[in-house]
Amino acid sequence: MRRLPIPVCRFALLALLTISTLSAWTACAPPDPESPIELTAADLETQIAFIRRSATVAAERLQITVVGARARLEQVRQNSTALGGTLTARGFDPAALSSPTAAAMSARQVTAAPARSSATPLIITPPASQTTTEANATDAEPRLSDFRVGLEVGADDCVAAPRRSLPANASAIYTSARAQNLPAGSELQTRWFAAGAERTRLTYAPTFAIEDNCVWFFITPDETPFVPGGWEVLWELAGQPYPRQPFDIAPN
């Protein structure tokens, strides 16, 4: 079996790499007879003629590869023409996006300053980040967090030793929440449910601002009988409800 000349294989590999690398950024530029794509296209025509003189399976496969590469070059030219027309219609100068010539790429240096154009330059300014501003605005809003249910309140006004199961003979059941950025007069409310039915609701409006501190409510069996079963307490701030906090009251 005849082997394809090594220079032809090397050229096909280099052609594919060159097309893959340059097709993305040359699509925005008008055709340039000295650009790497145009030079590559000319060399491909020469190689196709050479390959056709070698009647081997490997040669035929290589010809298919080179023909495909030529088709991609033609698509790049069409894209360049269409994009150039779009930029011109929008008032931009396509020449400002021209790809460097092969000589310029080999030298890897700028030998002359680009020509000035009277067309409006294409400038894309990314929007200013608003993450910090939005986070600060959110942090400044009144809110509740760290909801607890238990049998007593600690020195920090938060429920100490939160529990999900409480005895029916408890003297009181407390619930607390951490309040932040509450102005004076903010209305706080808790609604207590047993077996899905509301049993009582308690309301409180502090006469002072609360920057970051726990607030709490409690119920007693004298006013609200501790019926064994599933319970829930719902917190509201200025009429805005928070998720219900479930707990159980176990029989004595």
C-alpha positions in Angstrom: 0.0 0.0 0.0 1.3 3.4 -0.9 1.8 5.9 1.9 0.8 9.5 1.5 3.8 11.8 1.5 4.5 13.1 5.0 4.4 16.8 4.0 0.8 16.4 2.9 -0.3 14.9 6.2 1.5 17.6 8.1 -0.1 20.3 6.0 -3.6 18.9 6.5 -3.1 18.8 10.3 -1.8 22.4 10.3 -4.7 23.5 8.1 -7.3 22.2 10.5 -5.6 23.7 13.5 -5.3 27.1 11.7 -8.9 27.1 10.7 -10.1 26.1 14.2 -8.0 28.8 15.8 -8.7 31.7 13.4 -12.4 31.1 12.3 -13.9 32.6 15.5 -12.2 36.0 15.4 -11.9 36.4 11.6 -15.7 36.1 11.3 -16.0 39.7 12.4 -13.5 41.0 9.8 -13.9 41.8 6.0 -11.9 39.5 3.6 -8.2 40.4 3.4 -6.1 38.8 0.6 -3.1 38.7 3.0 -5.0 37.2 6.0 -4.1 33.7 7.2 -7.4 32.4 6.0 -7.0 33.6 2.5 -3.4 32.3 2.3 -4.6 28.9 3.7 -7.4 28.7 1.1 -4.9 29.2 -1.7 -2.6 26.5 -0.3 -5.6 24.1 0.1 -6.3 24.4 -3.6 -2.7 23.4 -4.4 -2.9 20.5 -2.0 -6.2 19.2 -3.4 -4.6 19.1 -6.9 -1.6 17.1 -5.5 -3.8 14.7 -3.6 -5.9 13.9 -6.7 -2.7 12.6 -8.3 -2.3 9.9 -5.6 -4.9 7.2 -6.0 -4.8 5.6 -2.6 -7.4 5.2 0.2 -5.4 7.5 2.5 -5.3 10.1 -0.2 -9.0 10.0 -0.7 -9.6 10.4 3.0 -7.2 13.3 3.2 -9.0 14.9 0.2 -12.3 14.7 2.1 -10.7 16.4 5.1 -9.2 19.2 3.0 -12.4 19.7 1.1 -14.3 20.0 4.3 -11.7 22.6 5.5 -12.2 24.6 2.3 -16.0 24.6 2.9 -15.5 26.0 6.4 -13.3 28.7 4.9 -16.0 29.6 2.5 -18.5 29.8 5.4 -16.2 32.1 7.2 -16.0 34.4 4.2 -19.8 34.5 4.0 -20.1 35.3 7.7 -17.5 38.0 7.3 -19.4 39.6 4.5 -22.8 39.5 6.3 -21.3 40.8 9.6 -19.5 43.6 7.8 -22.7 44.7 6.2 -24.5 44.7 9.6 -21.8 46.7 11.2 -21.8 49.3 8.4 -25.5 49.6 8.6 -25.2 50.4 12.3 -22.6 53.0 11.8 -19.5 51.1 12.8 -16.3 50.7 10.8 -15.6 47.0 9.9 -12.0 47.9 9.1 -11.4 48.4 12.8 -12.0 44.7 13.3 -9.7 43.5 10.5 -7.6 40.4 11.3 -3.8 40.8 11.2 -1.9 39.7 8.1 0.3 36.6 8.1 3.4 38.8 8.3 2.0 40.7 11.3 1.2 37.4 13.1 4.8 36.1 12.4 6.3 39.3 13.7 3.9 39.3 16.7 4.3 43.0 17.1 2.4 46.1 16.1 4.3 47.9 13.3 1.9 50.8 12.7 -0.8 52.6 14.6 -4.3 51.8 13.3 -5.9 54.3 11.0 -8.5 56.6 12.6 -12.1 56.2 11.5 -14.9 58.8 11.6 -17.4 56.0 12.3 -18.8 55.7 15.8 -16.6 53.2 17.8 -18.2 50.1 19.2 -18.0 50.4 23.0 -19.6 47.9 25.3 -19.7 49.0 28.9 -20.7 46.3 31.4 -23.4 47.4 33.9 -22.2 48.4 37.3 -22.5 45.7 39.9 -25.4 46.3 42.3 -24.8 43.3 44.5 -23.3 45.3 47.4 -26.0 47.9 47.2 -28.8 45.3 47.2 -27.2 43.4 50.0 -26.9 46.5 52.1 -30.6 47.4 51.4 -31.7 43.9 52.4 -29.6 44.0 55.6 -31.3 47.2 56.6 -34.8 45.9 56.3 -36.7 44.9 59.5 -36.8 41.1 59.8 -37.2 38.1 62.1 -35.1 35.0 62.3 -33.9 32.2 64.7 -37.4 31.1 65.8 -37.5 28.9 68.9 -39.9 27.2 71.2 -39.1 26.1 74.8 -39.9 26.2 78.5 -37.9 29.2 79.5 -36.1 32.4 78.3 -32.5 33.1 78.9 -30.7 36.3 79.8 -30.4 37.3 76.1 -34.2 37.1 75.8 -33.9 34.1 73.5 -35.5 30.8 74.4 -33.0 28.7 76.2 -32.7 25.0 75.2 -35.2 25.0 72.3 -37.4 21.9 72.2 -39.9 20.3 69.8 -41.6 18.2 72.5 -43.1 19.8 75.6 -45.0 18.3 78.5 -48.7 19.1 79.0 -48.0 20.0 82.7 -45.6 22.8 81.8 -46.3 26.1 83.6 -45.7 28.1 80.4 -44.5 27.7 76.8 -42.3 30.3 75.3 -41.5 31.3 71.8 -38.7 33.7 70.7 -37.4 35.3 67.5 -34.4 37.4 66.7 -35.5 40.9 65.6 -33.3 43.1 63.6 -33.7 46.7 62.4 -37.1 47.1 63.9 -38.2 50.7 64.3 -40.3 51.8 67.3 -43.9 50.9 67.0 -43.3 47.8 64.8 -46.2 45.4 65.3 -45.2 41.8 66.3 -47.8 39.0 66.6 -47.8 35.3 67.3 -50.7 33.0 66.5 -50.9 29.6 68.2 -52.5 26.6 66.6 -53.5 23.1 67.9 -54.6 20.4 65.6 -54.9 23.0 62.8 -57.2 25.3 64.7 -56.1 28.7 66.1 -56.2 28.8 69.9 -54.9 32.3 70.6 -53.0 35.2 69.3 -50.7 37.7 71.1 -49.6 41.1 69.9 -46.8 43.4 71.0 -45.5 46.8 69.6 -42.2 48.0 71.2 -42.0 51.7 72.0 -38.3 51.6 71.2 -36.2 50.6 68.2 -34.7 47.1 68.2 -31.4 46.8 66.3 -30.5 43.2 67.0 -32.1 41.4 69.9 -34.6 38.6 70.7 -38.2 39.2 71.5 -40.5 36.6 73.0 -44.1 35.6 73.8 -45.5 32.9 76.1 -48.8 31.1 76.8 -50.1 29.5 80.0 -52.4 26.5 80.5 -54.9 28.8 82.4 -55.5 31.0 79.4 -54.7 28.5 76.6 -55.2 24.8 77.7 -52.2 22.7 76.7 -54.1 20.0 74.7 -51.7 17.1 73.8 -51.0 16.7 70.2 -49.4 18.7 67.3 -49.0 22.5 67.7 -47.7 25.3 65.6 -46.8 28.9 66.3 -46.8 31.5 63.6 -44.8 34.8 63.8 -45.9 37.9 62.0 -44.0 41.2 61.6 -46.2 44.2 60.4 -48.7 41.7 59.1 -46.1 39.7 57.2 -46.2 36.0 58.2 -43.2 33.8 58.6 -43.1 30.0 58.3 -44.9 28.2 61.1 -42.8 26.6 63.8 -44.1 23.1 64.8 -43.9 21.5 68.2 -45.7 18.8 70.2 -47.3 18.7 73.6 -47.0 15.3 75.1 -49.5 13.8 77.6 -48.6 13.8 81.3 
